[in-house]
């Protein structure tokens, strides 16, 4: 049996390709579609950091970065305290793991209010720069949360600058529209429920330069939580049409912010693409290779859900059933690599792949 492509055809119904046969997605369950989950590698580096959050695919070989490999950021330290992880590991599809960076809060070249606790906000740019979010604590509790910053590293894993200020307030996830000379970052802030666009100039610069910061989304529900530390807007993904999709966790929906690249004002909480159904606290979000597949992972039950841009939930797959309740709190960052989906599992501290 050939693998089923995570690809959807145009028309009034969603279809998957199975060999030469088109099959209605709504007529099949997640257990008979041929995909399987396998472990790629442990995400735990030598210092013992735990709780992998961010996932980013490397697209350009430069410095210590290797195209096709996966970067993973860790949110917890070896004592399992949230908001204290300082490492990014690089993992090959074959499972070889190397330490890309270990960030020392005491030697940062700029401000990062509160310290370092690396979040799901992680992108690897074509220029070789890697940008990661920090939402720090000193003791793993919400009582000591700082607003954090974005940390910019070069292709050798050296921190070259930090991006901070009043519009960066708990960067929880991030995506980028990456061009040769400029990059648009889209950051979900979990401490104030906002979404911010940051325009960067990277043309012939030793480090990216901020051209502008604009709030393009606001008013998303957010709160601290004793188990999850904080809950609020998480995964973000940009469609080719300039629509930014946001995983609105507390309202159990996928939101859309139109004209995300060009807008000059906030769209509030956007419009609802899909809500409820098989969504169950959507956290990480990624856009598929055909740009009509919005992949999210559920924080409450360990399922992957794929939703089309017109709001149809056309695919689900159980990725993790451990914990109480099963799959609770184990999934965060994910990324597509062709038709494969790489994702982190907090319950096992591993990078896994669905193909």
C-alpha positions as CSV (number, residue, x, y, z in Angstrom):
1,X,0.0,0.0,0.0
2,X,1.3,3.4,-0.9
3,X,1.5,6.2,1.6
4,X,-1.4,8.6,1.7
5,X,-0.4,12.1,0.9
6,X,-1.5,14.9,3.3
7,X,-2.8,16.8,0.3
8,X,-6.2,18.1,-0.5
9,X,-7.7,18.6,-3.9
10,X,-10.0,21.5,-5.0
11,X,-13.7,20.9,-5.0
12,X,-16.7,20.7,-2.8
13,X,-15.3,17.7,-0.8
14,X,-11.9,17.0,0.7
15,X,-10.0,14.1,-0.8
16,X,-6.8,12.1,-0.1
17,X,-4.7,10.3,-2.6
18,X,-4.3,6.5,-1.9
19,X,-2.5,5.0,-4.8
20,X,-4.6,5.9,-7.8
21,X,-7.8,6.2,-5.8
22,X,-9.3,9.4,-4.5
23,X,-11.0,8.8,-1.1
24,X,-13.2,11.2,0.7
25,X,-11.4,12.3,3.9
26,X,-14.6,12.5,5.8
27,X,-15.3,8.8,5.1
28,X,-12.1,7.5,6.7
29,X,-10.8,7.3,10.3
30,X,-7.4,8.3,11.5
31,X,-6.5,4.6,12.0
32,X,-6.8,3.3,8.4
33,X,-4.9,5.9,6.5
34,X,-1.5,4.3,6.5
35,X,0.5,7.0,8.4
36,X,2.6,5.9,11.3
37,X,4.4,7.7,14.1
38,X,8.0,6.9,14.8
39,X,10.6,8.4,17.1
40,X,13.5,10.3,15.5
41,X,15.6,11.1,18.5
42,X,15.7,12.3,22.1
43,X,15.6,16.0,22.5
44,X,17.5,16.0,25.8
45,X,21.0,17.6,25.6
46,X,23.9,16.9,27.9
47,X,22.8,19.5,30.4
48,X,19.5,17.7,30.9
49,X,17.0,20.3,29.6
50,X,13.5,18.9,29.2
51,X,10.1,19.8,27.7
52,X,10.8,20.4,24.0
53,X,8.6,23.1,22.6
54,X,9.8,24.8,19.4
55,X,10.4,23.0,16.1
56,X,11.9,24.6,13.0
57,X,13.2,23.0,9.7
58,X,16.6,24.2,8.5
59,X,16.4,25.3,4.9
60,X,20.0,26.4,4.2
61,X,23.3,24.8,5.0
62,X,25.4,27.5,6.6
63,X,27.8,27.4,9.6
64,X,26.7,24.6,11.9
65,X,23.2,24.5,10.3
66,X,22.4,21.7,7.9
67,X,19.6,21.9,5.4
68,X,16.8,19.3,6.1
69,X,17.6,19.0,9.7
70,X,15.3,20.0,12.6
71,X,15.9,22.5,15.4
72,X,14.2,22.0,18.7
73,X,14.1,24.4,21.6
74,X,13.7,23.3,25.3
75,X,11.5,25.1,27.7
76,X,12.4,23.4,31.0
77,X,15.8,22.8,32.7
78,X,17.0,19.5,34.1
79,X,14.9,20.1,37.3
80,X,11.8,20.3,35.1
81,X,11.1,23.9,36.0
82,X,9.1,25.7,33.3
83,X,10.6,28.8,31.7
84,X,14.2,27.9,32.5
85,X,15.3,25.9,29.4
86,X,18.3,27.3,27.6
87,X,19.2,24.9,24.8
88,X,18.5,24.3,21.1
89,X,19.4,21.0,19.6
90,X,19.7,20.1,15.9
91,X,18.5,16.6,14.8
92,X,19.0,14.9,11.5
93,X,16.1,12.9,9.9
94,X,18.3,9.8,10.7
95,X,18.3,10.7,14.4
96,X,21.8,12.2,14.9
97,X,21.6,14.9,17.6
98,X,24.0,17.8,18.2
99,X,23.8,20.8,20.5
100,X,23.3,23.9,18.4
101,X,23.2,26.5,21.2
102,X,23.2,26.8,25.0
103,X,22.2,30.4,25.9
104,X,23.6,32.1,29.0
105,X,21.2,34.8,30.3
106,X,24.1,36.5,32.0
107,X,26.0,37.1,28.7
108,X,23.2,38.2,26.4
109,X,24.1,41.2,24.2
110,X,20.8,43.0,24.9
111,X,17.8,43.1,27.2
112,X,15.7,40.0,27.8
113,X,13.5,40.9,30.8
114,X,13.3,38.0,33.3
115,X,16.0,35.8,31.8
116,X,15.9,32.8,29.4
117,X,13.3,30.1,29.0
118,X,13.0,29.0,25.4
119,X,9.5,28.7,24.0
120,X,7.8,27.4,20.9
121,X,8.8,30.6,19.1
122,X,11.5,29.2,16.8
123,X,12.4,30.0,13.2
124,X,15.5,29.3,11.0
125,X,15.9,31.9,8.3
126,X,17.5,31.3,4.9
127,X,20.1,33.8,5.8
128,X,21.4,31.5,8.5
129,X,20.0,33.4,11.5
130,X,18.0,31.5,14.0
131,X,15.4,33.4,16.2
132,X,13.9,31.9,19.3
133,X,11.5,33.3,21.9
134,X,12.1,33.4,25.6
135,X,9.3,33.4,28.3
136,X,11.4,33.1,31.4
137,X,10.8,32.3,35.1
138,X,13.1,31.9,38.0
139,X,11.4,29.1,39.7
140,X,9.1,27.5,37.1
141,X,5.9,29.3,38.4
142,X,3.7,32.0,37.0
143,X,4.6,34.2,40.0
144,X,8.1,34.9,38.6
145,X,7.3,35.2,34.8
146,X,9.1,37.9,32.9
147,X,8.0,39.4,29.5
148,X,11.1,37.9,27.9
149,X,12.4,38.7,24.4
150,X,13.4,37.2,21.0
151,X,16.9,36.0,20.8
152,X,18.8,36.1,17.5
153,X,21.6,33.6,16.9
154,X,24.0,33.3,13.9
155,X,24.5,30.1,12.0
156,X,27.1,28.9,14.5
157,X,24.7,29.2,17.4
158,X,26.2,32.4,18.8
159,X,23.8,35.0,20.2
160,X,24.2,38.3,18.2
161,X,21.3,40.4,19.6
162,X,18.0,40.4,21.5
163,X,14.7,42.0,20.4
164,X,12.6,43.3,23.3
165,X,10.2,46.1,24.2
166,X,6.6,46.7,25.1
167,X,5.2,44.8,22.1
168,X,7.1,41.6,23.0
169,X,5.4,40.2,26.0
170,X,5.7,36.5,26.4
171,X,6.5,35.3,22.9
172,X,4.9,31.9,22.8
173,X,5.0,30.9,19.1
174,X,6.2,32.5,15.9
175,X,6.4,32.1,12.1
176,X,8.1,34.0,9.4
177,X,7.7,35.1,5.8
178,X,11.4,34.9,4.8
179,X,12.9,36.8,1.8
180,X,16.5,37.3,0.7
181,X,16.8,40.8,2.1
182,X,13.9,41.1,4.6
183,X,11.9,39.0,6.9
184,X,8.5,39.4,8.5
185,X,8.1,37.7,11.9
186,X,4.7,37.0,13.3
187,X,4.8,36.5,17.1
188,X,2.0,35.4,19.4
189,X,2.3,36.9,22.8
190,X,0.8,34.8,25.6
191,X,1.0,37.3,28.4
192,X,-1.2,39.9,26.8
193,X,-3.1,38.0,24.0
194,X,-1.6,40.0,21.1
195,X,-0.1,39.1,17.8
196,X,2.8,41.3,16.5
197,X,4.4,41.6,13.1
198,X,8.1,42.5,13.2
199,X,9.8,43.6,10.0
200,X,13.5,42.9,9.8
201,X,16.1,44.1,7.4
202,X,18.8,41.4,6.9
203,X,20.4,42.8,3.7
204,X,24.2,42.9,4.1
205,X,23.8,43.3,7.9
206,X,25.9,41.7,10.5
207,X,22.6,41.1,12.3
208,X,19.0,41.7,11.5
209,X,17.7,45.2,12.0
210,X,14.2,46.0,13.2
211,X,12.4,48.2,10.7
212,X,9.0,48.2,12.4
213,X,6.8,46.4,15.0
214,X,3.0,46.4,14.5
215,X,0.2,44.9,16.6
216,X,-2.0,43.1,14.1
217,X,-4.0,41.0,16.5
218,X,-5.2,41.7,20.1
219,X,-7.7,40.7,22.7
220,X,-7.0,36.9,22.5
221,X,-7.9,35.1,25.7
222,X,-5.0,34.3,28.0
223,X,-4.3,33.3,31.6
224,X,-1.7,31.7,33.8
225,X,-2.2,28.0,34.6
226,X,-0.6,25.9,37.4
227,X,0.1,23.0,35.1
228,X,0.8,24.7,31.7
229,X,2.3,27.9,33.2
230,X,0.4,30.1,30.7
231,X,-2.4,29.4,28.2
232,X,-3.3,31.7,25.3
233,X,-2.7,32.3,21.6
234,X,-0.1,29.8,20.5
235,X,0.7,28.5,17.0
236,X,0.8,30.9,14.1
237,X,1.1,30.1,10.4
238,X,1.0,32.3,7.3
239,X,-0.9,31.3,4.2
240,X,0.2,32.3,0.7
241,X,-2.7,34.7,0.5
242,X,-1.4,36.7,3.4
243,X,-3.8,35.3,6.0
244,X,-2.2,34.6,9.4
245,X,-3.8,31.6,11.1
246,X,-3.7,31.6,14.9
247,X,-4.4,28.7,17.3
248,X,-6.7,30.4,19.9
249,X,-6.2,27.8,22.6
250,X,-8.6,29.0,25.3
251,X,-11.5,29.4,22.8
252,X,-10.7,26.1,21.1
253,X,-10.6,27.6,17.6
254,X,-8.4,28.5,14.7
255,X,-8.6,32.3,14.0
256,X,-7.6,34.2,10.8
257,X,-6.1,37.6,10.6
258,X,-6.4,38.9,7.0
259,X,-3.8,41.1,5.2
260,X,-1.2,40.1,7.9
261,X,1.8,41.4,5.9
262,X,0.4,44.8,5.0
263,X,-2.2,45.7,7.6
264,X,-1.4,48.8,9.8
265,X,-3.9,48.1,12.6
266,X,-5.1,45.3,14.8
267,X,-7.7,42.9,13.5
268,X,-8.7,42.1,17.1
269,X,-9.2,38.4,17.5
270,X,-9.7,37.9,13.8
271,X,-12.4,35.7,12.2
272,X,-13.1,32.1,13.1
273,X,-12.0,29.6,10.6
274,X,-13.0,26.5,12.6
275,X,-14.1,25.9,16.2
276,X,-14.8,22.8,18.3
277,X,-15.3,19.5,16.6
278,X,-12.0,17.5,16.8
279,X,-10.1,20.6,18.0
280,X,-9.3,20.3,21.7
281,X,-7.1,23.1,22.9
282,X,-5.1,23.7,19.7
283,X,-1.5,24.6,20.5
284,X,1.2,24.2,17.8
285,X,0.2,25.2,14.2
286,X,1.8,24.7,10.8
287,X,0.8,25.3,7.2
288,X,1.1,22.3,4.9
289,X,3.0,22.2,1.6
290,X,-0.2,22.8,-0.5
291,X,-1.1,25.8,1.6
292,X,-4.6,24.6,2.2
293,X,-3.8,22.3,5.1
294,X,-3.7,24.0,8.6
295,X,-2.2,21.4,10.9
296,X,-2.7,21.8,14.7
297,X,-2.0,19.7,17.7
298,X,-4.4,19.4,20.6
299,X,-3.1,20.2,24.1
300,X,-5.9,18.2,25.8
301,X,-5.9,14.8,24.0
302,X,-2.8,14.3,21.8
303,X,-4.4,14.5,18.4
304,X,-3.2,16.1,15.2
305,X,-6.0,17.8,13.4
306,X,-5.8,19.1,9.8
307,X,-8.3,21.8,8.8
308,X,-8.8,23.4,5.4
309,X,-8.7,27.1,4.8
310,X,-12.5,27.1,4.5
311,X,-12.9,25.5,7.9
312,X,-13.4,21.8,7.2
313,X,-11.7,19.5,9.7
314,X,-10.7,16.7,7.3
315,X,-8.1,14.7,9.1
316,X,-7.2,13.6,12.6
317,X,-4.5,11.3,13.9
318,X,-3.6,10.3,17.5
319,X,0.0,11.2,18.1
320,X,0.3,10.5,21.8
321,X,-1.9,8.6,24.2
322,X,0.2,8.8,27.4
323,X,-0.6,10.7,30.5
324,X,-3.8,11.5,32.4
325,X,-6.0,12.1,30.5
326,X,-4.4,10.4,27.5
327,X,-2.3,12.9,25.4
328,X,-2.8,15.7,27.8
329,X,-0.1,18.4,27.6
330,X,2.3,16.5,25.4
331,X,2.3,18.3,22.1
332,X,3.5,21.7,21.0
333,X,5.7,22.5,18.0
334,X,5.4,20.9,14.6
335,X,6.6,21.5,11.0
336,X,6.1,20.0,7.6
337,X,8.9,18.5,5.6
338,X,7.3,17.6,2.3
339,X,4.4,15.3,3.3
340,X,6.1,14.3,6.6
341,X,5.2,16.1,9.8
342,X,7.9,16.4,12.5
343,X,6.6,17.2,16.0
344,X,7.9,17.2,19.6
345,X,6.4,15.1,22.4
346,X,6.8,16.6,25.9
347,X,5.8,13.3,27.5
348,X,8.7,11.4,26.1
349,X,11.1,14.3,25.4
350,X,11.5,13.2,21.8
351,X,11.3,14.5,18.3
352,X,8.8,12.3,16.3
353,X,7.7,12.1,12.7
354,X,4.4,11.2,11.1
355,X,4.7,9.8,7.6
